Amino acid sequence: MRATQVLLQQHHGRMFRRHWKLQGHRKLIDNGALKSLKERGIQVENALDVVNDKVVLPHRFPLKPLITVEVSNAVELVQHFIFDDSNVLVSGLDHAKNFTNSIEILSESLNVATAESDFSRHDLVKRCIKSSLLYDAYQEKLPKRTDPERPAWNFPRDYGITDRRRNLLLCNRMIQLCSSLNPQLLAHRRTLSDATFRVPLERDGEKVLMSLRADILLTSSEELEAPSTSIDVNENKKDEDVPDLHPMTSTVSLTKEITPVNQLVDSSPFVYGFSKCNVHTAIVHYNSTETANIHDLDVSQDQFLSRSLMKAYAFALAEARRRYGADIENLPHPVTVQCVHTDSKDFHFAVLQLNTVKDNTLTDERNFYWSLPIQTLYETCEYSSGKPVIEGYNPSVFNTLLAFCRNN
């Protein structure tokens, strides 16, 4: 046997061409198929006659006429400010109070009947935390880590659960647990996901569009009762009047957009005929990868609190216009909305009572805002020596959330 040249992967193409050439010299063996077809009267054509048929292509292809649409009325474009889920107010909570015409009431006057502590219930909450933050198998590339002292240093890329997914899993499981503990409320409540509200208004002579999302929205067949009916507001005022932002305006740090004028209308996630359409509680997620300052600074705690008020105001204003019409100025009854703002670790509970839809320069009436202190659900939730461990669990967070869901 003659030894041939050793061929490696780079010679694969040459060997394939040689093999094709050798196989091309093979003689066709008559297997009797042609004779059998002719005996049965089946016409057989030579394959070369079919392959060698020349297809004559035209020199020019006919072009279809363009469809022209006559625009009778041109759409008018309007420039406006917008506040959406990616915005935060530069001056924090005082800025939000000025924008929403709200004064803060002492949180001690808010009658929130917190649920009693139950060890078995809080064991379920811990299971929800572990399932959402540790056990989930969803892995995605996380944002790059940076060190201000070493800006040129490249850290290894981290993979794990994104902040949006952490918030979504944890809040959905906690709301589901609240529903299972209150089965009598299921007939009067509905839970909506990613409910978007669009509310146009005017501030300081400028058009502003608030386009905000309630990640989880609890609706009810009945309206929430105004908290001010059971307390003396004058004795529990924390702010005597709305903060003064001079020399700034209330639209500072808002971005500008150009939108067709027919899109600057009120929009809510409810369809006509939906009976349980009263906004009860809105659970809002804070995603650090989505929300940021326009000047690239970290979002402060005061700006985190202002976001709760702005969201609650947008939902309450949309609810007021749904009940009493888009042109309502004097509300016959206050509109109350509860808001829960969280980043899957810190929870902020707030209640807004909308008494007027006017700006603070047009009326002396003010909206009432109750803000509870920020509560931390847990200190650490991680694997320690290969075991999932939760340290510093705070049971009052779930008790307050359960009380908000049970309210009214």
C-alpha positions as a Markdown table, in Angstrom:
| # | Residue | x | y | z |
|---|---|---|---|---|
| 1 | Met | 0.0 | 0.0 | 0.0 |
| 2 | Arg | 1.4 | 3.4 | -1.0 |
| 3 | Ala | 1.8 | 5.9 | 1.7 |
| 4 | Thr | 0.1 | 9.2 | 0.8 |
| 5 | Gln | 0.4 | 12.7 | 2.1 |
| 6 | Val | -1.1 | 13.4 | 5.5 |
| 7 | Leu | -4.0 | 15.8 | 5.0 |
| 8 | Leu | -5.3 | 18.1 | 7.8 |
| 9 | Gln | -8.4 | 20.3 | 8.1 |
| 10 | Gln | -7.0 | 23.0 | 5.8 |
| 11 | His | -6.9 | 20.5 | 3.0 |
| 12 | His | -10.5 | 19.6 | 3.3 |
| 13 | Gly | -11.6 | 21.7 | 0.4 |
| 14 | Arg | -9.0 | 20.1 | -2.0 |
| 15 | Met | -10.0 | 16.6 | -1.0 |
| 16 | Phe | -13.7 | 17.5 | -1.5 |
| 17 | Arg | -13.0 | 18.7 | -5.0 |
| 18 | Arg | -10.9 | 15.6 | -5.8 |
| 19 | His | -13.6 | 13.3 | -4.5 |
| 20 | Trp | -16.2 | 15.1 | -6.6 |
| 21 | Lys | -14.1 | 14.7 | -9.7 |
| 22 | Leu | -13.6 | 10.9 | -9.1 |
| 23 | Gln | -17.3 | 10.4 | -8.5 |
| 24 | Gly | -18.1 | 12.3 | -11.7 |
| 25 | His | -16.3 | 9.5 | -13.7 |
| 26 | Arg | -18.5 | 6.8 | -12.4 |
| 27 | Lys | -20.5 | 4.9 | -15.0 |
| 28 | Leu | -24.2 | 4.7 | -14.7 |
| 29 | Ile | -25.5 | 1.2 | -14.0 |
| 30 | Asp | -28.7 | 0.2 | -15.8 |
| 31 | Asn | -31.1 | -0.9 | -13.0 |
| 32 | Gly | -34.0 | -1.6 | -15.4 |
| 33 | Ala | -36.0 | 1.4 | -14.3 |
| 34 | Leu | -36.1 | 3.0 | -17.8 |
| 35 | Lys | -37.2 | -0.3 | -19.4 |
| 36 | Ser | -40.0 | -0.8 | -16.8 |
| 37 | Leu | -41.3 | 2.7 | -17.3 |
| 38 | Lys | -41.5 | 2.3 | -21.1 |
| 39 | Glu | -43.4 | -1.0 | -20.8 |
| 40 | Arg | -46.0 | 0.9 | -18.8 |
| 41 | Gly | -46.3 | 3.7 | -21.3 |
| 42 | Ile | -44.8 | 6.4 | -19.1 |
| 43 | Gln | -42.9 | 9.0 | -21.0 |
| 44 | Val | -39.4 | 9.6 | -19.8 |
| 45 | Glu | -37.5 | 12.8 | -20.7 |
| 46 | Asn | -33.8 | 13.4 | -20.6 |
| 47 | Ala | -32.8 | 15.5 | -17.6 |
| 48 | Leu | -30.2 | 17.4 | -19.7 |
| 49 | Asp | -33.0 | 18.7 | -22.0 |
| 50 | Val | -34.8 | 20.2 | -19.0 |
| 51 | Val | -31.7 | 21.7 | -17.4 |
| 52 | Asn | -30.4 | 23.3 | -20.6 |
| 53 | Asp | -33.7 | 25.2 | -21.3 |
| 54 | Lys | -32.7 | 28.8 | -21.5 |
| 55 | Val | -34.9 | 31.3 | -19.6 |
| 56 | Val | -35.2 | 34.6 | -21.4 |
| 57 | Leu | -35.3 | 37.5 | -18.9 |
| 58 | Pro | -36.9 | 40.8 | -20.0 |
| 59 | His | -34.5 | 43.7 | -20.2 |
| 60 | Arg | -36.9 | 45.9 | -18.1 |
| 61 | Phe | -39.3 | 45.0 | -15.4 |
| 62 | Pro | -42.5 | 47.0 | -15.3 |
| 63 | Leu | -42.7 | 49.2 | -12.3 |
| 64 | Lys | -45.9 | 49.4 | -10.3 |
| 65 | Pro | -47.4 | 52.9 | -9.9 |
| 66 | Leu | -46.8 | 54.5 | -6.6 |
| 67 | Ile | -49.8 | 54.8 | -4.3 |
| 68 | Thr | -50.4 | 58.4 | -3.6 |
| 69 | Val | -52.4 | 59.4 | -0.5 |
| 70 | Glu | -53.9 | 62.9 | -0.4 |
| 71 | Val | -53.5 | 64.5 | 3.0 |
| 72 | Ser | -56.4 | 66.9 | 3.4 |
| 73 | Asn | -55.5 | 68.2 | 6.9 |
| 74 | Ala | -51.9 | 68.4 | 8.0 |
| 75 | Val | -51.3 | 67.2 | 11.6 |
| 76 | Glu | -50.3 | 70.0 | 13.9 |
| 77 | Leu | -47.2 | 69.4 | 16.0 |
| 78 | Val | -46.8 | 70.9 | 19.4 |
| 79 | Gln | -43.7 | 71.2 | 21.7 |
| 80 | His | -44.2 | 70.2 | 25.3 |
| 81 | Phe | -42.3 | 69.0 | 28.4 |
| 82 | Ile | -42.6 | 65.3 | 29.4 |
| 83 | Phe | -42.2 | 63.5 | 32.7 |
| 84 | Asp | -42.0 | 59.7 | 32.3 |
| 85 | Asp | -40.5 | 56.7 | 34.0 |
| 86 | Ser | -36.9 | 57.7 | 33.1 |
| 87 | Asn | -37.2 | 61.2 | 34.8 |
| 88 | Val | -36.5 | 62.4 | 38.3 |
| 89 | Leu | -37.0 | 66.0 | 39.6 |
| 90 | Val | -33.8 | 67.8 | 40.3 |
| 91 | Ser | -34.9 | 69.4 | 43.5 |
| 92 | Gly | -36.5 | 66.3 | 45.0 |
| 93 | Leu | -39.6 | 66.2 | 47.2 |
| 94 | Asp | -40.0 | 70.0 | 47.4 |
| 95 | His | -40.0 | 70.2 | 43.6 |
| 96 | Ala | -42.7 | 67.5 | 43.5 |
| 97 | Lys | -44.8 | 69.3 | 46.1 |
| 98 | Asn | -44.7 | 72.5 | 44.1 |
| 99 | Phe | -45.5 | 70.7 | 40.9 |
| 100 | Thr | -48.5 | 68.8 | 42.3 |
| 101 | Asn | -49.8 | 71.6 | 44.6 |
| 102 | Ser | -49.5 | 69.3 | 47.6 |
| 103 | Ile | -48.7 | 69.8 | 51.3 |
| 104 | Glu | -47.4 | 67.0 | 53.5 |
| 105 | Ile | -49.5 | 65.8 | 56.5 |
| 106 | Leu | -47.9 | 64.0 | 59.5 |
| 107 | Ser | -47.8 | 60.3 | 58.8 |
| 108 | Glu | -48.8 | 59.6 | 62.4 |
| 109 | Ser | -52.3 | 60.9 | 61.5 |
| 110 | Leu | -52.8 | 58.2 | 58.8 |
| 111 | Asn | -54.9 | 55.4 | 60.1 |
| 112 | Val | -53.2 | 52.3 | 58.7 |
| 113 | Ala | -54.4 | 49.2 | 60.5 |
| 114 | Thr | -51.3 | 47.1 | 60.2 |
| 115 | Ala | -51.9 | 43.4 | 60.2 |
| 116 | Glu | -50.9 | 41.3 | 63.2 |
| 117 | Ser | -47.6 | 39.4 | 63.0 |
| 118 | Asp | -47.8 | 35.8 | 62.0 |
| 119 | Phe | -44.7 | 33.6 | 61.9 |
| 120 | Ser | -46.1 | 31.3 | 59.2 |
| 121 | Arg | -47.0 | 34.3 | 57.1 |
| 122 | His | -43.6 | 35.8 | 57.3 |
| 123 | Asp | -42.0 | 32.4 | 56.4 |
| 124 | Leu | -43.9 | 32.6 | 53.2 |
| 125 | Val | -42.6 | 36.2 | 52.6 |
| 126 | Lys | -39.1 | 34.9 | 53.1 |
| 127 | Arg | -39.7 | 32.2 | 50.6 |
| 128 | Cys | -41.0 | 34.8 | 48.1 |
| 129 | Ile | -37.8 | 36.8 | 48.6 |
| 130 | Lys | -35.5 | 33.8 | 48.1 |
| 131 | Ser | -37.5 | 32.6 | 45.0 |
| 132 | Ser | -37.3 | 36.1 | 43.4 |
| 133 | Leu | -33.7 | 37.1 | 44.3 |
| 134 | Leu | -31.8 | 33.9 | 44.6 |
| 135 | Tyr | -33.6 | 30.9 | 43.0 |
| 136 | Asp | -34.5 | 32.4 | 39.7 |
| 137 | Ala | -32.5 | 30.8 | 36.9 |
| 138 | Tyr | -32.7 | 33.8 | 34.6 |
| 139 | Gln | -29.2 | 35.1 | 33.9 |
| 140 | Glu | -28.5 | 38.3 | 32.0 |
| 141 | Lys | -25.5 | 40.6 | 31.6 |
| 142 | Leu | -25.6 | 43.2 | 34.4 |
| 143 | Pro | -24.3 | 46.8 | 34.1 |
| 144 | Lys | -20.6 | 47.3 | 34.3 |
| 145 | Arg | -19.1 | 48.0 | 37.7 |
| 146 | Thr | -17.0 | 51.2 | 38.0 |
| 147 | Asp | -14.6 | 52.4 | 40.6 |
| 148 | Pro | -14.3 | 56.2 | 40.8 |
| 149 | Glu | -10.7 | 55.9 | 42.1 |
| 150 | Arg | -9.7 | 53.7 | 39.2 |
| 151 | Pro | -11.9 | 54.8 | 36.2 |
| 152 | Ala | -9.7 | 52.9 | 33.7 |
| 153 | Trp | -10.0 | 49.5 | 35.5 |
| 154 | Asn | -12.2 | 47.0 | 33.8 |
| 155 | Phe | -14.1 | 44.7 | 36.2 |
| 156 | Pro | -15.2 | 41.2 | 35.0 |
| 157 | Arg | -18.8 | 41.3 | 33.7 |
| 158 | Asp | -21.4 | 40.2 | 36.1 |
| 159 | Tyr | -24.3 | 38.0 | 35.2 |
| 160 | Gly | -27.5 | 37.6 | 37.2 |
| 161 | Ile | -31.1 | 38.8 | 37.7 |
| 162 | Thr | -31.7 | 42.3 | 36.4 |
| 163 | Asp | -33.3 | 45.0 | 38.7 |
| 164 | Arg | -36.5 | 45.1 | 36.6 |
| 165 | Arg | -37.0 | 41.3 | 36.9 |
| 166 | Arg | -36.2 | 41.3 | 40.6 |
| 167 | Asn | -38.9 | 44.0 | 41.2 |
| 168 | Leu | -41.3 | 42.2 | 39.0 |
| 169 | Leu | -40.9 | 38.8 | 40.6 |
| 170 | Leu | -40.9 | 40.0 | 44.2 |
| 171 | Cys | -43.9 | 42.3 | 43.9 |
| 172 | Asn | -46.0 | 39.9 | 42.0 |
| 173 | Arg | -45.4 | 37.2 | 44.6 |
| 174 | Met | -46.1 | 39.5 | 47.5 |
| 175 | Ile | -49.3 | 40.8 | 46.0 |
| 176 | Gln | -50.4 | 37.2 | 45.2 |
| 177 | Leu | -49.7 | 36.3 | 48.9 |
| 178 | Cys | -51.8 | 39.3 | 50.0 |
| 179 | Ser | -54.7 | 38.1 | 47.8 |
| 180 | Ser | -54.5 | 34.6 | 49.2 |
| 181 | Leu | -54.7 | 36.0 | 52.7 |
| 182 | Asn | -57.8 | 38.0 | 51.8 |
| 183 | Pro | -60.0 | 35.8 | 49.6 |
| 184 | Gln | -63.1 | 37.9 | 50.4 |
| 185 | Leu | -61.6 | 40.8 | 48.4 |
| 186 | Leu | -61.1 | 38.9 | 45.2 |
| 187 | Ala | -64.7 | 39.6 | 44.1 |
| 188 | His | -64.2 | 43.3 | 44.3 |
| 189 | Arg | -60.6 | 43.7 | 43.1 |
| 190 | Arg | -58.6 | 43.3 | 40.0 |
| 191 | Thr | -54.8 | 43.3 | 39.4 |
| 192 | Leu | -53.4 | 44.9 | 36.2 |
| 193 | Ser | -49.8 | 44.8 | 35.0 |
| 194 | Asp | -47.9 | 47.6 | 33.2 |
| 195 | Ala | -50.8 | 50.0 | 33.4 |
| 196 | Thr | -49.8 | 53.2 | 31.5 |
| 197 | Phe | -51.4 | 56.6 | 32.2 |
| 198 | Arg | -51.0 | 59.7 | 30.0 |
| 199 | Val | -52.1 | 63.0 | 31.6 |
| 200 | Pro | -51.6 | 66.3 | 29.8 |
| 201 | Leu | -51.6 | 69.5 | 31.9 |
| 202 | Glu | -50.1 | 73.0 | 32.1 |
| 203 | Arg | -47.5 | 74.4 | 34.5 |
| 204 | Asp | -46.0 | 77.9 | 34.4 |
| 205 | Gly | -47.7 | 78.5 | 31.0 |
| 206 | Glu | -46.0 | 75.4 | 29.4 |
| 207 | Lys | -47.7 | 72.2 | 28.3 |
| 208 | Val | -46.6 | 69.1 | 30.2 |
| 209 | Leu | -47.4 | 65.5 | 29.5 |
| 210 | Met | -47.1 | 62.9 | 32.3 |
| 211 | Ser | -46.7 | 59.5 | 30.8 |
| 212 | Leu | -46.2 | 57.1 | 33.7 |
| 213 | Arg | -46.5 | 53.4 | 34.3 |
| 214 | Ala | -47.9 | 51.5 | 37.3 |
| 215 | Asp | -46.1 | 48.2 | 37.2 |
| 216 | Ile | -48.8 | 46.6 | 39.3 |
| 217 | Leu | -52.2 | 48.3 | 39.7 |
| 218 | Leu | -54.9 | 47.2 | 42.1 |
| 219 | Thr | -58.3 | 48.4 | 41.2 |
| 220 | Ser | -61.6 | 48.2 | 43.1 |
| 221 | Ser | -65.3 | 48.4 | 42.5 |
| 222 | Glu | -65.5 | 51.0 | 45.3 |
| 223 | Glu | -63.8 | 54.4 | 45.7 |
| 224 | Leu | -61.2 | 54.9 | 48.5 |
| 225 | Glu | -62.4 | 57.0 | 51.3 |
| 226 | Ala | -60.5 | 60.3 | 51.8 |
| 227 | Pro | -58.2 | 60.1 | 55.0 |
| 228 | Ser | -58.9 | 63.7 | 55.8 |
| 229 | Thr | -62.5 | 62.9 | 56.8 |
| 230 | Ser | -61.3 | 61.1 | 60.0 |
| 231 | Ile | -58.6 | 63.6 | 61.2 |
| 232 | Asp | -58.1 | 67.3 | 61.8 |
| 233 | Val | -55.9 | 68.4 | 59.0 |
| 234 | Asn | -55.0 | 71.8 | 60.6 |
| 235 | Glu | -53.5 | 70.1 | 63.6 |
| 236 | Asn | -51.5 | 67.6 | 61.6 |
| 237 | Lys | -50.0 | 69.8 | 58.9 |
| 238 | Lys | -46.3 | 69.3 | 58.4 |
| 239 | Asp | -46.1 | 71.9 | 55.5 |
| 240 | Glu | -48.0 | 75.1 | 55.8 |
| 241 | Asp | -47.8 | 75.8 | 52.1 |
| 242 | Val | -46.2 | 74.4 | 49.0 |
| 243 | Pro | -42.4 | 75.1 | 48.7 |
| 244 | Asp | -41.2 | 78.0 | 46.7 |
| 245 | Leu | -38.8 | 77.1 | 43.9 |
| 246 | His | -37.8 | 80.6 | 42.9 |
| 247 | Pro | -35.8 | 81.4 | 40.8 |
| 248 | Met | -36.5 | 77.9 | 39.2 |
| 249 | Thr | -39.7 | 76.9 | 37.5 |
| 250 | Ser | -41.6 | 73.7 | 38.2 |
| 251 | Thr | -40.7 | 72.4 | 34.7 |
| 252 | Val | -36.9 | 72.5 | 35.3 |
| 253 | Ser | -35.1 | 69.2 | 34.5 |
| 254 | Leu | -38.0 | 68.0 | 32.3 |
| 255 | Thr | -37.2 | 67.0 | 28.8 |
| 256 | Lys | -38.8 | 68.5 | 25.7 |
| 257 | Glu | -40.6 | 66.6 | 23.0 |
| 258 | Ile | -42.6 | 67.3 | 19.8 |
| 259 | Thr | -45.8 | 65.4 | 19.6 |
| 260 | Pro | -48.9 | 65.6 | 17.3 |
| 261 | Val | -51.5 | 67.7 | 19.1 |
| 262 | Asn | -54.1 | 64.8 | 18.7 |
| 263 | Gln | -51.9 | 62.6 | 21.0 |
| 264 | Leu | -51.9 | 65.0 | 23.9 |
| 265 | Val | -55.1 | 63.5 | 25.4 |
| 266 | Asp | -55.9 | 61.6 | 28.5 |
| 267 | Ser | -55.3 | 57.9 | 28.4 |
| 268 | Ser | -55.9 | 55.1 | 30.9 |
| 269 | Pro | -55.7 | 51.3 | 30.8 |
| 270 | Phe | -59.4 | 50.8 | 31.4 |
| 271 | Val | -61.8 | 49.8 | 28.7 |
| 272 | Tyr | -65.4 | 51.0 | 28.6 |
| 273 | Gly | -67.7 | 49.0 | 30.8 |
| 274 | Phe | -65.1 | 47.8 | 33.2 |
| 275 | Ser | -66.8 | 47.8 | 36.6 |
| 276 | Lys | -63.8 | 47.6 | 38.9 |
| 277 | Cys | -62.1 | 50.7 | 37.4 |
| 278 | Asn | -61.4 | 52.7 | 40.6 |
| 279 | Val | -57.7 | 53.0 | 41.2 |
| 280 | His | -56.9 | 51.6 | 44.7 |
| 281 | Thr | -53.2 | 51.0 | 45.0 |
| 282 | Ala | -50.3 | 51.4 | 42.6 |
| 283 | Ile | -47.1 | 49.5 | 43.0 |
| 284 | Val | -44.2 | 51.3 | 41.3 |
| 285 | His | -40.8 | 49.9 | 40.6 |
| 286 | Tyr | -37.6 | 51.9 | 40.8 |
| 287 | Asn | -35.1 | 50.4 | 38.2 |
| 288 | Ser | -31.7 | 52.0 | 38.5 |
| 289 | Thr | -30.9 | 51.1 | 34.8 |
| 290 | Glu | -34.1 | 52.9 | 33.6 |
| 291 | Thr | -34.4 | 56.0 | 35.8 |
| 292 | Ala | -31.6 | 58.5 | 36.1 |
| 293 | Asn | -30.8 | 62.2 | 36.3 |
| 294 | Ile | -30.2 | 64.2 | 33.2 |
| 295 | His | -26.8 | 65.3 | 34.5 |
| 296 | Asp | -25.5 | 61.8 | 35.1 |
| 297 | Leu | -25.6 | 61.9 | 38.9 |
| 298 | Asp | -26.9 | 59.1 | 41.1 |
| 299 | Val | -30.5 | 59.4 | 42.2 |
| 300 | Ser | -30.7 | 60.6 | 45.7 |
| 301 | Gln | -33.2 | 59.5 | 48.4 |
| 302 | Asp | -35.1 | 62.8 | 48.2 |
| 303 | Gln | -35.5 | 62.3 | 44.5 |
| 304 | Phe | -36.7 | 58.7 | 45.2 |
| 305 | Leu | -39.4 | 60.1 | 47.5 |
| 306 | Ser | -40.4 | 62.8 | 44.9 |
| 307 | Arg | -41.0 | 60.0 | 42.3 |
| 308 | Ser | -43.6 | 58.5 | 44.6 |
| 309 | Leu | -45.5 | 61.7 | 44.8 |
| 310 | Met | -45.4 | 62.4 | 41.1 |
| 311 | Lys | -46.6 | 58.9 | 40.2 |
| 312 | Ala | -49.5 | 59.1 | 42.7 |
| 313 | Tyr | -50.4 | 62.6 | 41.4 |
| 314 | Ala | -50.6 | 61.3 | 37.8 |
| 315 | Phe | -52.7 | 58.3 | 38.7 |
| 316 | Ala | -55.0 | 60.4 | 40.9 |
| 317 | Leu | -55.4 | 63.1 | 38.2 |
| 318 | Ala | -56.2 | 60.5 | 35.6 |
| 319 | Glu | -58.8 | 58.9 | 38.0 |
| 320 | Ala | -60.4 | 62.3 | 38.6 |
| 321 | Arg | -60.8 | 63.0 | 34.9 |
| 322 | Arg | -62.2 | 59.5 | 34.3 |
| 323 | Arg | -64.8 | 60.0 | 37.0 |
| 324 | Tyr | -65.8 | 63.7 | 36.4 |
| 325 | Gly | -64.7 | 64.4 | 32.8 |
| 326 | Ala | -61.5 | 65.8 | 31.2 |
| 327 | Asp | -62.5 | 69.4 | 31.7 |
| 328 | Ile | -63.2 | 69.2 | 35.4 |
| 329 | Glu | -61.7 | 72.0 | 37.6 |
| 330 | Asn | -63.6 | 71.8 | 40.9 |
| 331 | Leu | -63.8 | 68.2 | 42.2 |
| 332 | Pro | -67.1 | 67.4 | 43.9 |
| 333 | His | -65.3 | 64.7 | 46.0 |
| 334 | Pro | -61.6 | 64.1 | 46.7 |
| 335 | Val | -59.8 | 61.3 | 44.9 |
| 336 | Thr | -57.5 | 59.1 | 47.0 |
| 337 | Val | -54.8 | 56.9 | 45.7 |
| 338 | Gln | -52.3 | 54.7 | 47.5 |
| 339 | Cys | -48.8 | 54.3 | 46.2 |
| 340 | Val | -46.0 | 51.8 | 47.0 |
| 341 | His | -42.6 | 52.6 | 45.6 |
| 342 | Thr | -39.8 | 50.0 | 45.8 |
| 343 | Asp | -36.5 | 48.8 | 44.4 |
| 344 | Ser | -37.0 | 45.2 | 45.8 |
| 345 | Lys | -35.3 | 46.2 | 49.0 |
| 346 | Asp | -36.5 | 49.6 | 50.2 |
| 347 | Phe | -40.2 | 50.2 | 50.4 |
| 348 | His | -41.9 | 53.6 | 50.5 |
| 349 | Phe | -45.6 | 53.8 | 51.3 |
| 350 | Ala | -47.6 | 57.0 | 50.5 |
| 351 | Val | -51.2 | 58.2 | 50.2 |
| 352 | Leu | -52.3 | 61.2 | 48.1 |
| 353 | Gln | -55.7 | 62.9 | 48.5 |
| 354 | Leu | -56.4 | 65.0 | 45.4 |
| 355 | Asn | -58.6 | 67.9 | 46.3 |
| 356 | Thr | -58.0 | 70.2 | 43.3 |
| 357 | Val | -56.6 | 69.8 | 39.8 |
| 358 | Lys | -55.5 | 73.4 | 39.6 |
| 359 | Asp | -52.0 | 74.8 | 39.9 |
| 360 | Asn | -50.9 | 76.4 | 43.1 |
| 361 | Thr | -50.8 | 79.8 | 41.5 |
| 362 | Leu | -54.5 | 79.6 | 40.6 |
| 363 | Thr | -56.1 | 78.4 | 43.8 |
| 364 | Asp | -55.5 | 78.4 | 47.6 |
| 365 | Glu | -56.8 | 74.8 | 48.0 |
| 366 | Arg | -54.1 | 72.2 | 48.4 |
| 367 | Asn | -53.8 | 68.4 | 48.0 |
| 368 | Phe | -52.9 | 66.3 | 51.0 |
| 369 | Tyr | -50.0 | 63.9 | 51.0 |
| 370 | Trp | -49.1 | 61.3 | 53.6 |
| 371 | Ser | -45.6 | 59.8 | 53.4 |
| 372 | Leu | -44.5 | 57.0 | 55.7 |
| 373 | Pro | -40.7 | 56.6 | 56.4 |
| 374 | Ile | -38.8 | 54.3 | 54.1 |
| 375 | Gln | -38.7 | 50.7 | 55.3 |
| 376 | Thr | -36.1 | 48.1 | 54.4 |
| 377 | Leu | -37.4 | 44.7 | 53.8 |
| 378 | Tyr | -34.1 | 42.9 | 54.5 |
| 379 | Glu | -30.5 | 43.8 | 55.0 |
| 380 | Thr | -28.8 | 41.1 | 53.0 |
| 381 | Cys | -30.1 | 38.3 | 50.8 |
| 382 | Glu | -27.3 | 36.1 | 49.4 |
| 383 | Tyr | -25.6 | 32.7 | 49.4 |
| 384 | Ser | -23.4 | 32.1 | 52.5 |
| 385 | Ser | -21.3 | 29.0 | 52.4 |
| 386 | Gly | -23.5 | 27.6 | 49.7 |
| 387 | Lys | -26.8 | 28.3 | 51.6 |
| 388 | Pro | -29.4 | 31.0 | 50.8 |
| 389 | Val | -29.5 | 33.3 | 53.8 |
| 390 | Ile | -31.7 | 36.3 | 54.6 |
| 391 | Glu | -30.5 | 38.7 | 57.3 |
| 392 | Gly | -32.3 | 41.6 | 58.9 |
| 393 | Tyr | -35.8 | 40.7 | 57.7 |
| 394 | Asn | -38.3 | 43.4 | 58.6 |
| 395 | Pro | -41.9 | 42.0 | 59.1 |
| 396 | Ser | -43.5 | 45.5 | 59.2 |
| 397 | Val | -43.0 | 46.0 | 55.5 |
| 398 | Phe | -45.3 | 43.2 | 54.5 |
| 399 | Asn | -47.7 | 44.1 | 57.3 |
| 400 | Thr | -48.0 | 47.6 | 55.9 |
| 401 | Leu | -48.5 | 46.3 | 52.3 |
| 402 | Leu | -51.2 | 43.9 | 53.5 |
| 403 | Ala | -52.9 | 46.8 | 55.3 |
| 404 | Phe | -52.8 | 48.9 | 52.1 |
| 405 | Cys | -54.4 | 46.0 | 50.2 |
| 406 | Arg | -57.1 | 45.6 | 52.9 |
| 407 | Asn | -57.9 | 49.3 | 53.1 |
| 408 | Asn | -61.5 | 50.3 | 52.5 |
